[in-house]
Amino acid sequence: MRKESERKESRGNEKEVLSLLRETGALLKGHFKLSSGLHSSEYVQCALVLSFPDYAEKLAEFLAKPFKEEKIDIVIGPAMGGIVLSQEVGRALGARAIFAEREEGILSLRRGFKIQEGERVLVVEDVVTTGGSVREVIRMAKEEGGAVKGVASLIDRSSGKVDFGVRWESLVSLDLKVYPPGRCLLCKEKIPLKKLGSREMIEDAKEQVGKNGASKNF
Ligand SMILES: [Zn+2]
């Protein structure tokens, strides 16, 4: 259980994190067609907020904070979403940072990356929805002999349905509504549908960044 003071602090962070996500177009509101075919009123693309190195560093400091006492030796993120974040969290914790990538469909360590027996591991991910990739990295790290001390994620989209069996800290929780195309409330309201990655969406993101001046420093 976390202390009340820590909880208050993480709620403070949540506001700041949400505003960074909105400023950089990483969190968009509208009517989107997801790659699954489902429709949604919000869309998250963490790579956009992480494209500002100052923001990536700031977010990583928030992620690292609850694990400062854990003496983490190595931070691992699943590719692609976890790569930039694990690098920055590694910096914040004074730990090594590596990533796992798919080889024949299985998340593995390549490029000579290694975990030494007994090393204390923190798994880092941008967005947790089903938790599949994180669970895979935890299993792999344990098989390599690592001691997994926790999971840190930017966004928890699991709606409380995920348990990794280790401490898990997330900066924000988002309960994004998704609809099957035939039963979409946004379609009913005739809100224009945007396809992910479309030119329209890129223009929208640019517009948000321009409006909010995301390149300003803290
Ligand atoms: Zn729709």
Residues whose N, C-alpha, C, O or C-beta is under 5 A from the ligand:
A	BS01	ZN	H39 P181 C184 L186 C187
